[in-house]
């Protein structure tokens, strides 16, 4: 696992160099949807990351945001988001990330997230703890929802799940010390892992959005489930990620909302 982690870190650092060099330059932007953006930097980072992985592990499966899936090895799956927070990157807002996860037999074993432009590197290997720039990190000790600070995100598809999340946003804003919206799920979850915020929830995620950060959070002592309390998979479109201490309190609010969406026939799986 440590050899795999080293390759993931190498790939992430190469992508970071590409992003930082491009950060202040004019950007060529394409639309994947009405407000879902992709840049040449996304594509260049993804190509570099895949080449780095392929040089070390030529047959491992890879699932990447821009190019989809490839590879023949059923044991190992790499899940890549070359630039999480592309809209932030395009506008110069300082919150975007490179996210690389490795799954073995469907279980996360390595997670690497580079937070930019702060250039913080979050890492985790299963059973070895979580780190930021090589220093151990842990979730917060907050155990009451009214003393917590939360973070969330909103999908590009403004339908039933988006409306439901607006209701949750209003509810949690009313009963906590605040809710933030940064625009990168990978960074949001890493901020829970290091104790800067206490909980995160979101609908309409893609598999590569939380894939690396969930292991980092778990190794930092946190808890990850679906918003209805069920076991979380990166192929779910709903996530609740907390310090563990406020998890049940948040579930009492998110679970009825998920139940209502499912009764309406809303698909919450990728």
DAZI-V15914 format. One record per residue. N is the residue number from 1. OMEGA is omega in whole degrees, 0 to 359 (NA if undefined). NEAR is the number of other ideal C-beta (glycine too) atoms within 12 Angstrom. Layout:
BEGIN
{{N:OMEGA:NEAR} {N:OMEGA:NEAR}}
END
This chain:
BEGIN
{{1:181:23} {2:175:17} {3:177:16} {4:178:33} {5:180:32} {6:178:22} {7:178:30} {8:178:47} {9:177:35} {10:181:26} {11:180:41} {12:181:46} {13:176:26} {14:178:30} {15:178:43} {16:180:35} {17:179:22} {18:183:31} {19:183:40} {20:177:24} {21:183:16} {22:191:30} {23:185:25} {24:180:12} {25:173:16} {26:186:12} {27:173:24} {28:188:16} {29:172:22} {30:179:17} {31:171:15} {32:177:19} {33:183:15} {34:180:11} {35:181:19} {36:190:22} {37:172:27} {38:182:29} {39:174:33} {40:178:25} {41:175:37} {42:185:39} {43:180:26} {44:178:26} {45:181:44} {46:178:41} {47:180:24} {48:179:30} {49:182:47} {50:178:36} {51:180:24} {52:179:33} {53:184:42} {54:178:23} {55:182:15} {56:185:24} {57:190:28} {58:184:18} {59:180:17} {60:175:31} {61:178:28} {62:172:40} {63:185:34} {64:186:38} {65:188:34} {66:186:30} {67:175:22} {68:187:17} {69:175:19} {70:177:20} {71:187:24} {72:185:14} {73:183:20} {74:185:13} {75:185:19} {76:176:32} {77:173:36} {78:180:46} {79:193:50} {80:164:51} {81:188:44} {82:179:48} {83:178:49} {84:186:46} {85:182:39} {86:180:41} {87:176:31} {88:180:30} {89:182:36} {90:183:29} {91:181:18} {92:178:18} {93:192:19} {94:175:22} {95:176:31} {96:192:43} {97:166:49} {98:184:54} {99:180:56} {100:179:55} {101:173:49} {102:177:45} {103:174:36} {104:184:24} {105:175:14} {106:178:20} {107:180:24} {108:181:40} {109:178:33} {110:175:44} {111:178:52} {112:176:49} {113:175:54} {114:180:46} {115:184:39} {116:0:41} {117:179:24} {118:178:22} {119:172:22} {120:181:31} {121:177:34} {122:181:49} {123:174:43} {124:169:44} {125:185:29} {126:180:26} {127:185:15} {128:179:20} {129:181:24} {130:187:40} {131:168:28} {132:184:31} {133:176:19} {134:180:13} {135:182:15} {136:176:21} {137:181:33} {138:177:25} {139:181:37} {140:177:29} {141:181:16} {142:183:28} {143:177:19} {144:184:20} {145:182:31} {146:176:18} {147:188:20} {148:169:35} {149:186:29} {150:177:43} {151:181:39} {152:176:45} {153:181:39} {154:180:29} {155:181:32} {156:182:24} {157:187:22} {158:180:18} {159:189:20} {160:182:25} {161:177:35} {162:178:24} {163:179:22} {164:180:36} {165:174:37} {166:178:22} {167:177:22} {168:179:38} {169:179:29} {170:182:17} {171:182:23} {172:176:37} {173:182:23} {174:189:16} {175:178:23} {176:177:31} {177:175:20} {178:175:21} {179:179:32} {180:179:27} {181:187:28} {182:178:33} {183:176:32} {184:181:42} {185:180:47} {186:179:55} {187:179:46} {188:183:48} {189:176:55} {190:177:50} {191:171:41} {192:182:52} {193:182:49} {194:173:34} {195:178:28} {196:171:30} {197:190:36} {198:180:43} {199:181:53} {200:172:51} {201:177:50} {202:168:44} {203:169:44} {204:175:35} {205:169:47} {206:184:34} {207:184:34} {208:182:42} {209:183:44} {210:196:50} {211:182:49} {212:187:53} {213:183:53} {214:178:50} {215:178:46} {216:179:52} {217:181:49} {218:179:35} {219:176:36} {220:177:38} {221:182:26} {222:183:41} {223:178:33} {224:173:43} {225:164:32} {226:181:36} {227:173:41} {228:177:30} {229:180:24} {230:179:21} {231:183:18} {232:170:37} {233:178:25} {234:178:37} {235:170:25} {236:177:31} {237:178:36} {238:181:46} {239:170:52} {240:184:48} {241:187:48} {242:174:47} {243:180:41} {244:186:30} {245:178:25} {246:188:38} {247:182:36} {248:179:21} {249:177:28} {250:179:42} {251:180:29} {252:180:20} {253:183:33} {254:185:43} {255:178:25} {256:179:20} {257:178:35} {258:178:35} {259:179:21} {260:179:21} {261:179:31} {262:177:24} {263:177:14} {264:179:16} {265:179:11} {266:180:25} {267:181:18} {268:175:34} {269:177:24} {270:NA:22}}
END
